[in-house]
Amino acid sequence: MYRTPHRIVGRPRRLAAAAVLAGALAAVSACSGGMDTPDAAPSSSEESTSSSSAAPSSSTGSESAVQTITATEDDFSIALEESELTAGSYEIEVVNDGSATHDLVVELDGEDIAASDTIGPGESTTVTVDLEPGEYVFYCSIGAHRSMGMELTVQVT
């Protein structure tokens, strides 16, 4: 399967959590000088590109930590806890508080870099994405929802 370093497709919560855990274990293994940790390697179906897209520069523990934020979708708006984020890996919990089906797509410079599963009213899902400094647009790609106001500009520093 072809994957770019910035394209991570949304997964159900348990797979996203497993991928985050596997990435964290791989990072710990890399920092510990490659000690043998046979259970730290993710399976091919749960492999995340977030750990392989990290630059081989001097890393601190805070840079490799996955931050969790919630994107709440309603008919027809998207709200985040914060509109300015710091660069890093994020697990975005997408909550559908509306009465229609929604999803969440993360766009940078006109290119979709991550997308959640489609969720019905009252449902939630997660999507994991690496955000570098820049201006992003979070939007719903269902029908004309984006043009109806379901987009949000997010500044990452």
Secondary structure, 3 states (H helix, E strand, C coil): CCCCCCCEECECHHHHHHHHHHHHHHHHHHHCCCCCCHHHCCCCCCCCCCCCCCCCCCCCHHHHCEEEEEEEEECCEEEECCCEECCEEEEEEEEECCCCCECCEEEECCEEEEECCCECCCCEEEEEEEECCEEEEEECCCCCCCCCCCEEEEEEC
